[in-house]
């Protein structure tokens, strides 16, 4: 089971858990900072 579209706030950084794909056991996380910088990172085997 994977949580989709989950938003986590930690200090000044927001983490968005976008739609996940169970068959790949992976999902994408987009990090948004105060400077409006975006970073996309593919994580495998993580269940947040």
mmCIF file of the N, C-alpha and C atoms, coordinates in Angstrom:
data_MODEL
# 
_entry.id   MODEL 
# 
loop_
_atom_site.group_PDB 
_atom_site.id 
_atom_site.type_symbol 
_atom_site.label_atom_id 
_atom_site.label_alt_id 
_atom_site.label_comp_id 
_atom_site.label_asym_id 
_atom_site.label_entity_id 
_atom_site.label_seq_id 
_atom_site.pdbx_PDB_ins_code 
_atom_site.Cartn_x 
_atom_site.Cartn_y 
_atom_site.Cartn_z 
_atom_site.occupancy 
_atom_site.B_iso_or_equiv 
_atom_site.pdbx_formal_charge 
_atom_site.auth_seq_id 
_atom_site.auth_comp_id 
_atom_site.auth_asym_id 
_atom_site.auth_atom_id 
_atom_site.pdbx_PDB_model_num 
ATOM 1   N N  . UNK A 1 1  ? 0.850  -1.187 0.000  1.00 0.00 ? 1  UNK A N  1 
ATOM 2   C CA . UNK A 1 1  ? 0.000  0.000  0.000  1.00 0.00 ? 1  UNK A CA 1 
ATOM 3   C C  . UNK A 1 1  ? 0.889  1.242  0.000  1.00 0.00 ? 1  UNK A C  1 
ATOM 4   N N  . UNK A 1 2  ? 0.603  2.169  -0.886 1.00 0.00 ? 2  UNK A N  1 
ATOM 5   C CA . UNK A 1 2  ? 1.374  3.410  -0.976 1.00 0.00 ? 2  UNK A CA 1 
ATOM 6   C C  . UNK A 1 2  ? 0.437  4.597  -0.803 1.00 0.00 ? 2  UNK A C  1 
ATOM 7   N N  . UNK A 1 3  ? 0.895  5.593  -0.081 1.00 0.00 ? 3  UNK A N  1 
ATOM 8   C CA . UNK A 1 3  ? 0.108  6.814  0.093  1.00 0.00 ? 3  UNK A CA 1 
ATOM 9   C C  . UNK A 1 3  ? 0.376  7.733  -1.089 1.00 0.00 ? 3  UNK A C  1 
ATOM 10  N N  . UNK A 1 4  ? -0.672 8.277  -1.671 1.00 0.00 ? 4  UNK A N  1 
ATOM 11  C CA . UNK A 1 4  ? -0.519 9.138  -2.830 1.00 0.00 ? 4  UNK A CA 1 
ATOM 12  C C  . UNK A 1 4  ? -0.899 10.567 -2.484 1.00 0.00 ? 4  UNK A C  1 
ATOM 13  N N  . UNK A 1 5  ? -0.199 11.489 -3.128 1.00 0.00 ? 5  UNK A N  1 
ATOM 14  C CA . UNK A 1 5  ? -0.459 12.919 -2.963 1.00 0.00 ? 5  UNK A CA 1 
ATOM 15  C C  . UNK A 1 5  ? -0.368 13.357 -1.504 1.00 0.00 ? 5  UNK A C  1 
ATOM 16  N N  . UNK A 1 6  ? 0.575  12.798 -0.786 1.00 0.00 ? 6  UNK A N  1 
ATOM 17  C CA . UNK A 1 6  ? 0.799  13.141 0.616  1.00 0.00 ? 6  UNK A CA 1 
ATOM 18  C C  . UNK A 1 6  ? 1.746  14.336 0.689  1.00 0.00 ? 6  UNK A C  1 
ATOM 19  N N  . UNK A 1 7  ? 1.427  15.296 1.537  1.00 0.00 ? 7  UNK A N  1 
ATOM 20  C CA . UNK A 1 7  ? 2.273  16.477 1.702  1.00 0.00 ? 7  UNK A CA 1 
ATOM 21  C C  . UNK A 1 7  ? 2.846  16.473 3.118  1.00 0.00 ? 7  UNK A C  1 
ATOM 22  N N  . UNK A 1 8  ? 4.167  16.526 3.211  1.00 0.00 ? 8  UNK A N  1 
ATOM 23  C CA . UNK A 1 8  ? 4.841  16.553 4.500  1.00 0.00 ? 8  UNK A CA 1 
ATOM 24  C C  . UNK A 1 8  ? 5.561  17.883 4.652  1.00 0.00 ? 8  UNK A C  1 
ATOM 25  N N  . UNK A 1 9  ? 5.331  18.555 5.773  1.00 0.00 ? 9  UNK A N  1 
ATOM 26  C CA . UNK A 1 9  ? 6.011  19.821 6.055  1.00 0.00 ? 9  UNK A CA 1 
ATOM 27  C C  . UNK A 1 9  ? 7.088  19.589 7.106  1.00 0.00 ? 9  UNK A C  1 
ATOM 28  N N  . UNK A 1 10 ? 8.303  20.001 6.791  1.00 0.00 ? 10 UNK A N  1 
ATOM 29  C CA . UNK A 1 10 ? 9.383  19.919 7.765  1.00 0.00 ? 10 UNK A CA 1 
ATOM 30  C C  . UNK A 1 10 ? 10.195 21.199 7.677  1.00 0.00 ? 10 UNK A C  1 
ATOM 31  N N  . UNK A 1 11 ? 10.017 22.056 8.658  1.00 0.00 ? 11 UNK A N  1 
ATOM 32  C CA . UNK A 1 11 ? 10.652 23.376 8.688  1.00 0.00 ? 11 UNK A CA 1 
ATOM 33  C C  . UNK A 1 11 ? 10.225 24.167 7.458  1.00 0.00 ? 11 UNK A C  1 
ATOM 34  N N  . UNK A 1 12 ? 11.179 24.530 6.592  1.00 0.00 ? 12 UNK A N  1 
ATOM 35  C CA . UNK A 1 12 ? 10.862 25.360 5.428  1.00 0.00 ? 12 UNK A CA 1 
ATOM 36  C C  . UNK A 1 12 ? 10.786 24.552 4.139  1.00 0.00 ? 12 UNK A C  1 
ATOM 37  N N  . UNK A 1 13 ? 10.742 23.236 4.256  1.00 0.00 ? 13 UNK A N  1 
ATOM 38  C CA . UNK A 1 13 ? 10.741 22.383 3.068  1.00 0.00 ? 13 UNK A CA 1 
ATOM 39  C C  . UNK A 1 13 ? 9.459  21.568 3.035  1.00 0.00 ? 13 UNK A C  1 
ATOM 40  N N  . UNK A 1 14 ? 8.831  21.520 1.863  1.00 0.00 ? 14 UNK A N  1 
ATOM 41  C CA . UNK A 1 14 ? 7.632  20.709 1.691  1.00 0.00 ? 14 UNK A CA 1 
ATOM 42  C C  . UNK A 1 14 ? 7.964  19.542 0.772  1.00 0.00 ? 14 UNK A C  1 
ATOM 43  N N  . UNK A 1 15 ? 7.504  18.356 1.161  1.00 0.00 ? 15 UNK A N  1 
ATOM 44  C CA . UNK A 1 15 ? 7.720  17.163 0.354  1.00 0.00 ? 15 UNK A CA 1 
ATOM 45  C C  . UNK A 1 15 ? 6.372  16.682 -0.159 1.00 0.00 ? 15 UNK A C  1 
ATOM 46  N N  . UNK A 1 16 ? 6.282  16.515 -1.456 1.00 0.00 ? 16 UNK A N  1 
ATOM 47  C CA . UNK A 1 16 ? 5.046  16.064 -2.074 1.00 0.00 ? 16 UNK A CA 1 
ATOM 48  C C  . UNK A 1 16 ? 5.242  14.641 -2.575 1.00 0.00 ? 16 UNK A C  1 
ATOM 49  N N  . UNK A 1 17 ? 4.440  13.709 -2.080 1.00 0.00 ? 17 UNK A N  1 
ATOM 50  C CA . UNK A 1 17 ? 4.493  12.333 -2.552 1.00 0.00 ? 17 UNK A CA 1 
ATOM 51  C C  . UNK A 1 17 ? 3.470  12.199 -3.666 1.00 0.00 ? 17 UNK A C  1 
ATOM 52  N N  . UNK A 1 18 ? 3.933  12.158 -4.899 1.00 0.00 ? 18 UNK A N  1 
ATOM 53  C CA . UNK A 1 18 ? 3.037  12.071 -6.039 1.00 0.00 ? 18 UNK A CA 1 
ATOM 54  C C  . UNK A 1 18 ? 2.545  10.640 -6.219 1.00 0.00 ? 18 UNK A C  1 
ATOM 55  N N  . UNK A 1 19 ? 1.695  10.478 -7.184 1.00 0.00 ? 19 UNK A N  1 
ATOM 56  C CA . UNK A 1 19 ? 1.115  9.152  -7.436 1.00 0.00 ? 19 UNK A CA 1 
ATOM 57  C C  . UNK A 1 19 ? 2.214  8.105  -7.599 1.00 0.00 ? 19 UNK A C  1 
ATOM 58  N N  . UNK A 1 20 ? 2.047  6.982  -6.916 1.00 0.00 ? 20 UNK A N  1 
ATOM 59  C CA . UNK A 1 20 ? 3.064  5.940  -6.933 1.00 0.00 ? 20 UNK A CA 1 
ATOM 60  C C  . UNK A 1 20 ? 2.637  4.791  -7.835 1.00 0.00 ? 20 UNK A C  1 
ATOM 61  N N  . UNK A 1 21 ? 3.602  3.972  -8.175 1.00 0.00 ? 21 UNK A N  1 
ATOM 62  C CA . UNK A 1 21 ? 3.354  2.827  -9.037 1.00 0.00 ? 21 UNK A CA 1 
ATOM 63  C C  . UNK A 1 21 ? 3.763  1.568  -8.286 1.00 0.00 ? 21 UNK A C  1 
ATOM 64  N N  . UNK A 1 22 ? 2.777  0.794  -7.848 1.00 0.00 ? 22 UNK A N  1 
ATOM 65  C CA . UNK A 1 22 ? 3.051  -0.369 -7.008 1.00 0.00 ? 22 UNK A CA 1 
ATOM 66  C C  . UNK A 1 22 ? 3.845  -1.434 -7.759 1.00 0.00 ? 22 UNK A C  1 
ATOM 67  N N  . UNK A 1 23 ? 3.611  -1.561 -9.055 1.00 0.00 ? 23 UNK A N  1 
ATOM 68  C CA . UNK A 1 23 ? 4.306  -2.616 -9.798 1.00 0.00 ? 23 UNK A CA 1 
ATOM 69  C C  . UNK A 1 23 ? 5.792  -2.336 -9.923 1.00 0.00 ? 23 UNK A C  1 
ATOM 70  N N  . UNK A 1 24 ? 6.191  -1.074 -9.827 1.00 0.00 ? 24 UNK A N  1 
ATOM 71  C CA . UNK A 1 24 ? 7.614  -0.731 -9.839 1.00 0.00 ? 24 UNK A CA 1 
ATOM 72  C C  . UNK A 1 24 ? 8.148  -0.536 -8.423 1.00 0.00 ? 24 UNK A C  1 
ATOM 73  N N  . UNK A 1 25 ? 7.266  -0.538 -7.438 1.00 0.00 ? 25 UNK A N  1 
ATOM 74  C CA . UNK A 1 25 ? 7.634  -0.278 -6.045 1.00 0.00 ? 25 UNK A CA 1 
ATOM 75  C C  . UNK A 1 25 ? 8.446  1.010  -5.954 1.00 0.00 ? 25 UNK A C  1 
ATOM 76  N N  . UNK A 1 26 ? 7.993  2.013  -6.672 1.00 0.00 ? 26 UNK A N  1 
ATOM 77  C CA . UNK A 1 26 ? 8.708  3.287  -6.656 1.00 0.00 ? 26 UNK A CA 1 
ATOM 78  C C  . UNK A 1 26 ? 7.723  4.435  -6.754 1.00 0.00 ? 26 UNK A C  1 
ATOM 79  N N  . UNK A 1 27 ? 8.179  5.617  -6.398 1.00 0.00 ? 27 UNK A N  1 
ATOM 80  C CA . UNK A 1 27 ? 7.351  6.805  -6.509 1.00 0.00 ? 27 UNK A CA 1 
ATOM 81  C C  . UNK A 1 27 ? 8.265  8.011  -6.645 1.00 0.00 ? 27 UNK A C  1 
ATOM 82  N N  . UNK A 1 28 ? 7.683  9.127  -6.972 1.00 0.00 ? 28 UNK A N  1 
ATOM 83  C CA . UNK A 1 28 ? 8.461  10.341 -7.169 1.00 0.00 ? 28 UNK A CA 1 
ATOM 84  C C  . UNK A 1 28 ? 8.193  11.325 -6.038 1.00 0.00 ? 28 UNK A C  1 
ATOM 85  N N  . UNK A 1 29 ? 9.241  11.975 -5.589 1.00 0.00 ? 29 UNK A N  1 
ATOM 86  C CA . UNK A 1 29 ? 9.123  12.993 -4.549 1.00 0.00 ? 29 UNK A CA 1 
ATOM 87  C C  . UNK A 1 29 ? 9.638  14.308 -5.124 1.00 0.00 ? 29 UNK A C  1 
ATOM 88  N N  . UNK A 1 30 ? 8.835  15.345 -4.995 1.00 0.00 ? 30 UNK A N  1 
ATOM 89  C CA . UNK A 1 30 ? 9.246  16.667 -5.454 1.00 0.00 ? 30 UNK A CA 1 
ATOM 90  C C  . UNK A 1 30 ? 9.459  17.546 -4.229 1.00 0.00 ? 30 UNK A C  1 
ATOM 91  N N  . UNK A 1 31 ? 10.622 18.141 -4.144 1.00 0.00 ? 31 UNK A N  1 
ATOM 92  C CA . UNK A 1 31 ? 10.971 18.993 -3.006 1.00 0.00 ? 31 UNK A CA 1 
ATOM 93  C C  . UNK A 1 31 ? 10.877 20.455 -3.434 1.00 0.00 ? 31 UNK A C  1 
ATOM 94  N N  . UNK A 1 32 ? 10.122 21.226 -2.681 1.00 0.00 ? 32 UNK A N  1 
ATOM 95  C CA . UNK A 1 32 ? 9.948  22.642 -2.997 1.00 0.00 ? 32 UNK A CA 1 
ATOM 96  C C  . UNK A 1 32 ? 10.515 23.472 -1.851 1.00 0.00 ? 32 UNK A C  1 
ATOM 97  N N  . UNK A 1 33 ? 11.453 24.310 -2.173 1.00 0.00 ? 33 UNK A N  1 
ATOM 98  C CA . UNK A 1 33 ? 12.103 25.135 -1.156 1.00 0.00 ? 33 UNK A CA 1 
ATOM 99  C C  . UNK A 1 33 ? 11.612 26.577 -1.241 1.00 0.00 ? 33 UNK A C  1 
ATOM 100 N N  . UNK A 1 34 ? 12.050 27.401 -0.293 1.00 0.00 ? 34 UNK A N  1 
ATOM 101 C CA . UNK A 1 34 ? 11.654 28.804 -0.279 1.00 0.00 ? 34 UNK A CA 1 
ATOM 102 C C  . UNK A 1 34 ? 12.101 29.514 -1.551 1.00 0.00 ? 34 UNK A C  1 
ATOM 103 N N  . UNK A 1 35 ? 13.228 29.098 -2.115 1.00 0.00 ? 35 UNK A N  1 
ATOM 104 C CA . UNK A 1 35 ? 13.755 29.733 -3.324 1.00 0.00 ? 35 UNK A CA 1 
ATOM 105 C C  . UNK A 1 35 ? 13.041 29.231 -4.577 1.00 0.00 ? 35 UNK A C  1 
ATOM 106 N N  . UNK A 1 36 ? 11.965 28.470 -4.406 1.00 0.00 ? 36 UNK A N  1 
ATOM 107 C CA . UNK A 1 36 ? 11.184 27.909 -5.513 1.00 0.00 ? 36 UNK A CA 1 
ATOM 108 C C  . UNK A 1 36 ? 12.065 27.043 -6.409 1.00 0.00 ? 36 UNK A C  1 
ATOM 109 N N  . UNK A 1 37 ? 12.890 26.228 -5.785 1.00 0.00 ? 37 UNK A N  1 
ATOM 110 C CA . UNK A 1 37 ? 13.697 25.267 -6.529 1.00 0.00 ? 37 UNK A CA 1 
ATOM 111 C C  . UNK A 1 37 ? 13.002 23.918 -6.428 1.00 0.00 ? 37 UNK A C  1 
ATOM 112 N N  . UNK A 1 38 ? 12.987 23.186 -7.518 1.00 0.00 ? 38 UNK A N  1 
ATOM 113 C CA . UNK A 1 38 ? 12.337 21.887 -7.532 1.00 0.00 ? 38 UNK A CA 1 
ATOM 114 C C  . UNK A 1 38 ? 13.367 20.796 -7.828 1.00 0.00 ? 38 UNK A C  1 
ATOM 115 N N  . UNK A 1 39 ? 13.211 19.708 -7.126 1.00 0.00 ? 39 UNK A N  1 
ATOM 116 C CA . UNK A 1 39 ? 14.091 18.566 -7.356 1.00 0.00 ? 39 UNK A CA 1 
ATOM 117 C C  . UNK A 1 39 ? 13.225 17.316 -7.372 1.00 0.00 ? 39 UNK A C  1 
ATOM 118 N N  . UNK A 1 40 ? 13.423 16.498 -8.371 1.00 0.00 ? 40 UNK A N  1 
ATOM 119 C CA . UNK A 1 40 ? 12.651 15.265 -8.478 1.00 0.00 ? 40 UNK A CA 1 
ATOM 120 C C  . UNK A 1 40 ? 13.599 14.098 -8.271 1.00 0.00 ? 40 UNK A C  1 
ATOM 121 N N  . UNK A 1 41 ? 13.199 13.198 -7.423 1.00 0.00 ? 41 UNK A N  1 
ATOM 122 C CA . UNK A 1 41 ? 14.068 12.084 -7.077 1.00 0.00 ? 41 UNK A CA 1 
ATOM 123 C C  . UNK A 1 41 ? 13.240 10.811 -7.069 1.00 0.00 ? 41 UNK A C  1 
ATOM 124 N N  . UNK A 1 42 ? 13.750 9.805  -7.709 1.00 0.00 ? 42 UNK A N  1 
ATOM 125 C CA . UNK A 1 42 ? 13.037 8.531  -7.740 1.00 0.00 ? 42 UNK A CA 1 
ATOM 126 C C  . UNK A 1 42 ? 13.552 7.656  -6.600 1.00 0.00 ? 42 UNK A C  1 
ATOM 127 N N  . UNK A 1 43 ? 12.644 7.202  -5.785 1.00 0.00 ? 43 UNK A N  1 
ATOM 128 C CA . UNK A 1 43 ? 12.988 6.364  -4.646 1.00 0.00 ? 43 UNK A CA 1 
ATOM 129 C C  . UNK A 1 43 ? 12.425 4.969  -4.878 1.00 0.00 ? 43 UNK A C  1 
ATOM 130 N N  . UNK A 1 44 ? 13.194 3.957  -4.545 1.00 0.00 ? 44 UNK A N  1 
ATOM 131 C CA . UNK A 1 44 ? 12.734 2.581  -4.739 1.00 0.00 ? 44 UNK A CA 1 
ATOM 132 C C  . UNK A 1 44 ? 12.565 1.897  -3.382 1.00 0.00 ? 44 UNK A C  1 
ATOM 133 N N  . UNK A 1 45 ? 11.512 1.135  -3.276 1.00 0.00 ? 45 UNK A N  1 
ATOM 134 C CA . UNK A 1 45 ? 11.293 0.330  -2.085 1.00 0.00 ? 45 UNK A CA 1 
ATOM 135 C C  . UNK A 1 45 ? 10.966 1.126  -0.842 1.00 0.00 ? 45 UNK A C  1 
ATOM 136 N N  . UNK A 1 46 ? 10.544 2.352  -0.996 1.00 0.00 ? 46 UNK A N  1 
ATOM 137 C CA . UNK A 1 46 ? 10.196 3.187  0.148  1.00 0.00 ? 46 UNK A CA 1 
ATOM 138 C C  . UNK A 1 46 ? 8.685  3.224  0.305  1.00 0.00 ? 46 UNK A C  1 
ATOM 139 N N  . UNK A 1 47 ? 8.213  3.110  1.521  1.00 0.00 ? 47 UNK A N  1 
ATOM 140 C CA . UNK A 1 47 ? 6.782  3.188  1.805  1.00 0.00 ? 47 UNK A CA 1 
ATOM 141 C C  . UNK A 1 47 ? 6.584  4.279  2.840  1.00 0.00 ? 47 UNK A C  1 
ATOM 142 N N  . UNK A 1 48 ? 6.214  5.454  2.394  1.00 0.00 ? 48 UNK A N  1 
ATOM 143 C CA . UNK A 1 48 ? 6.064  6.620  3.282  1.00 0.00 ? 48 UNK A CA 1 
ATOM 144 C C  . UNK A 1 48 ? 4.617  6.780  3.655  1.00 0.00 ? 48 UNK A C  1 
# 
